[in-house]
Amino acid sequence: MATKKTTATETSEVTETAEVKTEKTFTVTALGKHCRELFGVPSVVFAGATAGIDTAKKYTVSEMKEIITTWCKKEVK
């Protein structure tokens, strides 16, 4: 019977994936109170980036950072 050896790289990939899944979530209001420290943007930028998103849903810092980054890259019409 053949067995597969787990390499250090495979172990670290599993660990990294598990860490992403356990990232804490926060309300939009809570993230907005600390937008300068967390995302490096003023509250007006945070408000614009989060306008229209589901405020009942909780977001991770990574998710919110992606939302803000995407919004900031939008072309002005």
Distance bins in CASP14 RR format, pairs under 12 A and 6 or more apart:
PFRMAT RR
TARGET T0000
AUTHOR 0000-0000-0000
RMODE 2
METHOD distances of the structure
MODEL  1
4 10 0 0 0 0 1 0 0 0 0 0 0
5 11 0 0 0 0 0 1 0 0 0 0 0
6 12 0 0 0 0 0 1 0 0 0 0 0
6 13 0 0 0 0 0 1 0 0 0 0 0
6 14 0 0 0 0 1 0 0 0 0 0 0
6 15 0 0 0 0 0 1 0 0 0 0 0
7 13 0 0 0 0 1 0 0 0 0 0 0
7 14 0 0 0 0 0 1 0 0 0 0 0
8 14 0 0 0 0 0 1 0 0 0 0 0
8 15 0 0 0 0 0 1 0 0 0 0 0
9 15 0 0 0 0 0 1 0 0 0 0 0
9 16 0 0 0 0 0 1 0 0 0 0 0
10 16 0 0 0 0 0 1 0 0 0 0 0
10 17 0 0 0 0 0 1 0 0 0 0 0
11 17 0 0 0 0 0 1 0 0 0 0 0
11 18 0 0 0 0 0 1 0 0 0 0 0
12 18 0 0 0 0 0 1 0 0 0 0 0
12 19 0 0 0 0 0 1 0 0 0 0 0
13 19 0 0 0 0 0 1 0 0 0 0 0
13 20 0 0 0 0 0 1 0 0 0 0 0
14 20 0 0 0 0 0 1 0 0 0 0 0
14 21 0 0 0 0 0 1 0 0 0 0 0
15 21 0 0 0 0 0 1 0 0 0 0 0
15 22 0 0 0 0 0 1 0 0 0 0 0
16 22 0 0 0 0 0 1 0 0 0 0 0
16 23 0 0 0 0 0 1 0 0 0 0 0
17 23 0 0 0 0 0 1 0 0 0 0 0
19 60 0 0 0 0 0 1 0 0 0 0 0
19 62 0 0 0 0 0 1 0 0 0 0 0
20 60 0 0 0 0 1 0 0 0 0 0 0
20 61 0 0 0 0 0 1 0 0 0 0 0
20 62 1 0 0 1 0 0 0 0 0 0 0
20 63 0 0 0 0 0 1 0 0 0 0 0
21 60 0 0 0 0 1 0 0 0 0 0 0
21 62 0 0 0 0 0 1 0 0 0 0 0
22 60 0 0 0 0 1 0 0 0 0 0 0
23 58 0 0 0 0 0 1 0 0 0 0 0
23 59 0 0 0 0 1 0 0 0 0 0 0
23 60 1 0 1 0 0 0 0 0 0 0 0
23 61 1 0 0 1 0 0 0 0 0 0 0
23 62 1 0 0 1 0 0 0 0 0 0 0
23 63 0 0 0 0 1 0 0 0 0 0 0
23 64 0 0 0 0 0 1 0 0 0 0 0
23 65 0 0 0 0 0 1 0 0 0 0 0
24 30 0 0 0 0 0 1 0 0 0 0 0
24 31 0 0 0 0 0 1 0 0 0 0 0
24 58 0 0 0 0 1 0 0 0 0 0 0
24 59 0 0 0 0 0 1 0 0 0 0 0
24 60 1 0 0 1 0 0 0 0 0 0 0
24 61 0 0 0 0 1 0 0 0 0 0 0
24 62 0 0 0 0 0 1 0 0 0 0 0
24 63 0 0 0 0 0 1 0 0 0 0 0
24 64 0 0 0 0 0 1 0 0 0 0 0
25 31 0 0 0 0 1 0 0 0 0 0 0
25 57 0 0 0 0 1 0 0 0 0 0 0
25 58 1 1 0 0 0 0 0 0 0 0 0
25 59 1 0 0 1 0 0 0 0 0 0 0
25 60 1 0 1 0 0 0 0 0 0 0 0
25 61 0 0 0 0 1 0 0 0 0 0 0
25 62 0 0 0 0 0 1 0 0 0 0 0
25 63 0 0 0 0 1 0 0 0 0 0 0
25 64 0 0 0 0 1 0 0 0 0 0 0
26 32 0 0 0 0 1 0 0 0 0 0 0
26 33 0 0 0 0 1 0 0 0 0 0 0
26 34 0 0 0 0 1 0 0 0 0 0 0
26 35 0 0 0 0 0 1 0 0 0 0 0
26 38 0 0 0 0 1 0 0 0 0 0 0
26 55 0 0 0 0 0 1 0 0 0 0 0
26 57 0 0 0 0 0 1 0 0 0 0 0
26 58 1 0 1 0 0 0 0 0 0 0 0
26 59 1 0 0 1 0 0 0 0 0 0 0
26 60 1 0 0 1 0 0 0 0 0 0 0
26 61 1 0 0 1 0 0 0 0 0 0 0
26 62 0 0 0 0 0 1 0 0 0 0 0
26 63 0 0 0 0 1 0 0 0 0 0 0
26 64 1 0 0 1 0 0 0 0 0 0 0
27 33 0 0 0 0 1 0 0 0 0 0 0
27 34 0 0 0 0 0 1 0 0 0 0 0
27 50 0 0 0 0 0 1 0 0 0 0 0
27 53 0 0 0 0 0 1 0 0 0 0 0
27 54 0 0 0 0 0 1 0 0 0 0 0
27 55 1 0 0 1 0 0 0 0 0 0 0
27 56 0 0 0 0 1 0 0 0 0 0 0
27 57 0 0 0 0 1 0 0 0 0 0 0
27 58 1 0 1 0 0 0 0 0 0 0 0
27 59 0 0 0 0 1 0 0 0 0 0 0
27 60 0 0 0 0 0 1 0 0 0 0 0
27 64 0 0 0 0 0 1 0 0 0 0 0
28 34 0 0 0 0 0 1 0 0 0 0 0
28 35 0 0 0 0 0 1 0 0 0 0 0
28 46 0 0 0 0 1 0 0 0 0 0 0
28 47 0 0 0 0 1 0 0 0 0 0 0
28 48 0 0 0 0 0 1 0 0 0 0 0
28 49 0 0 0 0 0 1 0 0 0 0 0
28 50 1 0 1 0 0 0 0 0 0 0 0
28 51 0 0 0 0 0 1 0 0 0 0 0
28 52 0 0 0 0 1 0 0 0 0 0 0
28 53 1 0 0 1 0 0 0 0 0 0 0
28 54 0 0 0 0 1 0 0 0 0 0 0
28 55 1 0 1 0 0 0 0 0 0 0 0
28 56 0 0 0 0 1 0 0 0 0 0 0
28 57 0 0 0 0 1 0 0 0 0 0 0
28 58 0 0 0 0 1 0 0 0 0 0 0
28 59 1 0 0 1 0 0 0 0 0 0 0
28 60 0 0 0 0 0 1 0 0 0 0 0
28 63 0 0 0 0 0 1 0 0 0 0 0
28 64 1 0 0 1 0 0 0 0 0 0 0
28 67 0 0 0 0 1 0 0 0 0 0 0
28 68 0 0 0 0 0 1 0 0 0 0 0
29 35 0 0 0 0 0 1 0 0 0 0 0
29 43 0 0 0 0 0 1 0 0 0 0 0
29 46 0 0 0 0 0 1 0 0 0 0 0
29 47 0 0 0 0 0 1 0 0 0 0 0
29 50 0 0 0 0 1 0 0 0 0 0 0
29 55 1 0 0 1 0 0 0 0 0 0 0
29 56 0 0 0 0 0 1 0 0 0 0 0
29 58 0 0 0 0 0 1 0 0 0 0 0
29 59 0 0 0 0 0 1 0 0 0 0 0
29 64 0 0 0 0 0 1 0 0 0 0 0
30 38 0 0 0 0 1 0 0 0 0 0 0
30 46 0 0 0 0 0 1 0 0 0 0 0
30 50 0 0 0 0 0 1 0 0 0 0 0
30 55 0 0 0 0 0 1 0 0 0 0 0
30 58 0 0 0 0 1 0 0 0 0 0 0
30 59 0 0 0 0 1 0 0 0 0 0 0
30 60 0 0 0 0 0 1 0 0 0 0 0
30 61 0 0 0 0 0 1 0 0 0 0 0
30 64 0 0 0 0 0 1 0 0 0 0 0
31 37 0 0 0 0 0 1 0 0 0 0 0
31 38 1 0 0 1 0 0 0 0 0 0 0
31 39 0 0 0 0 1 0 0 0 0 0 0
31 40 0 0 0 0 0 1 0 0 0 0 0
31 41 0 0 0 0 0 1 0 0 0 0 0
31 43 0 0 0 0 0 1 0 0 0 0 0
31 46 1 0 0 1 0 0 0 0 0 0 0
31 47 0 0 0 0 0 1 0 0 0 0 0
31 49 0 0 0 0 0 1 0 0 0 0 0
31 50 0 0 0 0 1 0 0 0 0 0 0
31 53 0 0 0 0 0 1 0 0 0 0 0
31 55 0 0 0 0 0 1 0 0 0 0 0
31 57 0 0 0 0 0 1 0 0 0 0 0
31 58 0 0 0 0 1 0 0 0 0 0 0
31 59 1 0 0 1 0 0 0 0 0 0 0
31 60 0 0 0 0 1 0 0 0 0 0 0
31 61 1 0 0 1 0 0 0 0 0 0 0
31 62 0 0 0 0 0 1 0 0 0 0 0
31 63 0 0 0 0 1 0 0 0 0 0 0
31 64 1 0 1 0 0 0 0 0 0 0 0
31 65 0 0 0 0 1 0 0 0 0 0 0
31 67 0 0 0 0 1 0 0 0 0 0 0
31 68 0 0 0 0 1 0 0 0 0 0 0
32 38 0 0 0 0 1 0 0 0 0 0 0
32 39 0 0 0 0 1 0 0 0 0 0 0
32 40 0 0 0 0 0 1 0 0 0 0 0
32 41 0 0 0 0 1 0 0 0 0 0 0
32 42 0 0 0 0 0 1 0 0 0 0 0
32 43 1 0 0 1 0 0 0 0 0 0 0
32 44 0 0 0 0 0 1 0 0 0 0 0
32 45 0 0 0 0 0 1 0 0 0 0 0
32 46 1 0 1 0 0 0 0 0 0 0 0
32 47 0 0 0 0 1 0 0 0 0 0 0
32 48 0 0 0 0 0 1 0 0 0 0 0
32 49 0 0 0 0 0 1 0 0 0 0 0
32 50 1 0 0 1 0 0 0 0 0 0 0
32 55 0 0 0 0 0 1 0 0 0 0 0
32 59 0 0 0 0 0 1 0 0 0 0 0
32 61 0 0 0 0 0 1 0 0 0 0 0
32 64 0 0 0 0 1 0 0 0 0 0 0
32 67 0 0 0 0 0 1 0 0 0 0 0
32 68 0 0 0 0 0 1 0 0 0 0 0
33 39 0 0 0 0 0 1 0 0 0 0 0
33 43 0 0 0 0 1 0 0 0 0 0 0
33 46 0 0 0 0 1 0 0 0 0 0 0
33 47 0 0 0 0 0 1 0 0 0 0 0
34 40 0 0 0 0 1 0 0 0 0 0 0
34 41 0 0 0 0 0 1 0 0 0 0 0
34 43 0 0 0 0 0 1 0 0 0 0 0
34 46 0 0 0 0 1 0 0 0 0 0 0
34 61 0 0 0 0 1 0 0 0 0 0 0
34 64 0 0 0 0 0 1 0 0 0 0 0
35 41 1 0 1 0 0 0 0 0 0 0 0
35 42 1 0 0 1 0 0 0 0 0 0 0
35 43 1 0 1 0 0 0 0 0 0 0 0
35 44 0 0 0 0 1 0 0 0 0 0 0
35 45 1 0 0 1 0 0 0 0 0 0 0
35 46 1 1 0 0 0 0 0 0 0 0 0
35 47 0 0 0 0 1 0 0 0 0 0 0
35 48 0 0 0 0 0 1 0 0 0 0 0
35 49 0 0 0 0 1 0 0 0 0 0 0
35 50 0 0 0 0 1 0 0 0 0 0 0
35 61 0 0 0 0 0 1 0 0 0 0 0
35 64 0 0 0 0 1 0 0 0 0 0 0
35 65 0 0 0 0 0 1 0 0 0 0 0
35 67 0 0 0 0 0 1 0 0 0 0 0
35 68 0 0 0 0 1 0 0 0 0 0 0
36 42 1 0 0 1 0 0 0 0 0 0 0
36 43 1 0 0 1 0 0 0 0 0 0 0
36 44 0 0 0 0 0 1 0 0 0 0 0
36 45 0 0 0 0 1 0 0 0 0 0 0
36 46 0 0 0 0 1 0 0 0 0 0 0
36 68 0 0 0 0 0 1 0 0 0 0 0
37 43 0 0 0 0 0 1 0 0 0 0 0
37 46 0 0 0 0 0 1 0 0 0 0 0
37 61 0 0 0 0 0 1 0 0 0 0 0
38 46 0 0 0 0 1 0 0 0 0 0 0
38 59 0 0 0 0 0 1 0 0 0 0 0
38 60 0 0 0 0 0 1 0 0 0 0 0
38 61 1 0 1 0 0 0 0 0 0 0 0
38 62 0 0 0 0 0 1 0 0 0 0 0
38 63 0 0 0 0 0 1 0 0 0 0 0
38 64 1 0 0 1 0 0 0 0 0 0 0
38 65 1 0 0 1 0 0 0 0 0 0 0
38 68 0 0 0 0 1 0 0 0 0 0 0
39 45 0 0 0 0 1 0 0 0 0 0 0
39 46 1 0 0 1 0 0 0 0 0 0 0
39 49 0 0 0 0 1 0 0 0 0 0 0
39 50 0 0 0 0 0 1 0 0 0 0 0
39 59 0 0 0 0 0 1 0 0 0 0 0
39 61 0 0 0 0 1 0 0 0 0 0 0
39 62 0 0 0 0 0 1 0 0 0 0 0
39 63 0 0 0 0 0 1 0 0 0 0 0
39 64 1 0 0 1 0 0 0 0 0 0 0
39 65 1 0 1 0 0 0 0 0 0 0 0
39 66 0 0 0 0 0 1 0 0 0 0 0
39 67 0 0 0 0 1 0 0 0 0 0 0
39 68 1 0 1 0 0 0 0 0 0 0 0
39 69 0 0 0 0 1 0 0 0 0 0 0
39 71 0 0 0 0 0 1 0 0 0 0 0
39 72 0 0 0 0 1 0 0 0 0 0 0
40 46 0 0 0 0 1 0 0 0 0 0 0
40 49 0 0 0 0 0 1 0 0 0 0 0
40 61 0 0 0 0 0 1 0 0 0 0 0
40 64 0 0 0 0 0 1 0 0 0 0 0
40 65 0 0 0 0 1 0 0 0 0 0 0
40 68 0 0 0 0 1 0 0 0 0 0 0
40 69 0 0 0 0 0 1 0 0 0 0 0
40 72 0 0 0 0 0 1 0 0 0 0 0
41 47 0 0 0 0 1 0 0 0 0 0 0
41 48 0 0 0 0 1 0 0 0 0 0 0
41 49 1 0 0 1 0 0 0 0 0 0 0
41 50 0 0 0 0 0 1 0 0 0 0 0
41 64 0 0 0 0 0 1 0 0 0 0 0
41 65 0 0 0 0 1 0 0 0 0 0 0
41 67 0 0 0 0 0 1 0 0 0 0 0
41 68 1 0 0 1 0 0 0 0 0 0 0
41 69 0 0 0 0 1 0 0 0 0 0 0
41 71 0 0 0 0 1 0 0 0 0 0 0
41 72 1 0 0 1 0 0 0 0 0 0 0
42 48 0 0 0 0 0 1 0 0 0 0 0
42 49 0 0 0 0 0 1 0 0 0 0 0
42 68 0 0 0 0 0 1 0 0 0 0 0
42 72 0 0 0 0 0 1 0 0 0 0 0
43 49 0 0 0 0 0 1 0 0 0 0 0
43 50 0 0 0 0 0 1 0 0 0 0 0
43 68 0 0 0 0 0 1 0 0 0 0 0
44 50 0 0 0 0 0 1 0 0 0 0 0
44 51 0 0 0 0 0 1 0 0 0 0 0
44 68 0 0 0 0 0 1 0 0 0 0 0
45 51 0 0 0 0 0 1 0 0 0 0 0
45 67 0 0 0 0 0 1 0 0 0 0 0
45 68 1 0 0 1 0 0 0 0 0 0 0
45 69 0 0 0 0 0 1 0 0 0 0 0
45 71 0 0 0 0 1 0 0 0 0 0 0
45 72 1 0 0 1 0 0 0 0 0 0 0
45 74 0 0 0 0 0 1 0 0 0 0 0
46 53 0 0 0 0 0 1 0 0 0 0 0
46 59 0 0 0 0 0 1 0 0 0 0 0
46 64 0 0 0 0 1 0 0 0 0 0 0
46 65 0 0 0 0 0 1 0 0 0 0 0
46 67 0 0 0 0 1 0 0 0 0 0 0
46 68 1 0 0 1 0 0 0 0 0 0 0
46 71 0 0 0 0 1 0 0 0 0 0 0
46 72 0 0 0 0 0 1 0 0 0 0 0
47 53 0 0 0 0 0 1 0 0 0 0 0
47 55 0 0 0 0 0 1 0 0 0 0 0
47 68 0 0 0 0 0 1 0 0 0 0 0
47 71 0 0 0 0 0 1 0 0 0 0 0
48 67 0 0 0 0 0 1 0 0 0 0 0
48 68 0 0 0 0 1 0 0 0 0 0 0
48 70 0 0 0 0 0 1 0 0 0 0 0
48 71 1 0 0 1 0 0 0 0 0 0 0
48 72 0 0 0 0 1 0 0 0 0 0 0
48 74 0 0 0 0 0 1 0 0 0 0 0
49 59 0 0 0 0 0 1 0 0 0 0 0
49 63 0 0 0 0 0 1 0 0 0 0 0
49 64 0 0 0 0 1 0 0 0 0 0 0
49 65 0 0 0 0 1 0 0 0 0 0 0
49 66 0 0 0 0 0 1 0 0 0 0 0
49 67 1 0 1 0 0 0 0 0 0 0 0
49 68 1 0 1 0 0 0 0 0 0 0 0
49 69 0 0 0 0 1 0 0 0 0 0 0
49 70 0 0 0 0 1 0 0 0 0 0 0
49 71 1 1 0 0 0 0 0 0 0 0 0
49 72 1 0 0 1 0 0 0 0 0 0 0
49 73 0 0 0 0 0 1 0 0 0 0 0
49 74 0 0 0 0 1 0 0 0 0 0 0
50 57 0 0 0 0 0 1 0 0 0 0 0
50 59 0 0 0 0 1 0 0 0 0 0 0
50 63 0 0 0 0 0 1 0 0 0 0 0
50 64 1 0 0 1 0 0 0 0 0 0 0
50 65 0 0 0 0 0 1 0 0 0 0 0
50 67 1 0 0 1 0 0 0 0 0 0 0
50 68 1 0 0 1 0 0 0 0 0 0 0
50 70 0 0 0 0 0 1 0 0 0 0 0
50 71 0 0 0 0 1 0 0 0 0 0 0
51 67 0 0 0 0 0 1 0 0 0 0 0
51 68 0 0 0 0 0 1 0 0 0 0 0
51 71 0 0 0 0 1 0 0 0 0 0 0
51 74 0 0 0 0 0 1 0 0 0 0 0
52 67 0 0 0 0 0 1 0 0 0 0 0
52 71 0 0 0 0 0 1 0 0 0 0 0
53 59 0 0 0 0 1 0 0 0 0 0 0
53 63 0 0 0 0 0 1 0 0 0 0 0
53 64 0 0 0 0 1 0 0 0 0 0 0
53 66 0 0 0 0 0 1 0 0 0 0 0
53 67 1 0 0 1 0 0 0 0 0 0 0
53 68 0 0 0 0 0 1 0 0 0 0 0
53 70 0 0 0 0 0 1 0 0 0 0 0
53 71 0 0 0 0 1 0 0 0 0 0 0
54 63 0 0 0 0 0 1 0 0 0 0 0
54 67 0 0 0 0 0 1 0 0 0 0 0
55 64 0 0 0 0 0 1 0 0 0 0 0
57 63 0 0 0 0 1 0 0 0 0 0 0
57 64 0 0 0 0 0 1 0 0 0 0 0
57 67 0 0 0 0 0 1 0 0 0 0 0
58 64 0 0 0 0 1 0 0 0 0 0 0
59 65 0 0 0 0 1 0 0 0 0 0 0
59 66 0 0 0 0 1 0 0 0 0 0 0
59 67 1 0 0 1 0 0 0 0 0 0 0
59 68 0 0 0 0 0 1 0 0 0 0 0
60 66 0 0 0 0 1 0 0 0 0 0 0
60 67 0 0 0 0 0 1 0 0 0 0 0
61 67 0 0 0 0 0 1 0 0 0 0 0
61 68 0 0 0 0 0 1 0 0 0 0 0
62 68 0 0 0 0 0 1 0 0 0 0 0
62 69 0 0 0 0 0 1 0 0 0 0 0
63 69 0 0 0 0 0 1 0 0 0 0 0
63 70 0 0 0 0 0 1 0 0 0 0 0
64 70 0 0 0 0 0 1 0 0 0 0 0
64 71 0 0 0 0 0 1 0 0 0 0 0
65 71 0 0 0 0 0 1 0 0 0 0 0
65 72 0 0 0 0 0 1 0 0 0 0 0
66 72 0 0 0 0 0 1 0 0 0 0 0
66 73 0 0 0 0 0 1 0 0 0 0 0
67 73 0 0 0 0 0 1 0 0 0 0 0
67 74 0 0 0 0 0 1 0 0 0 0 0
68 74 0 0 0 0 0 1 0 0 0 0 0
END
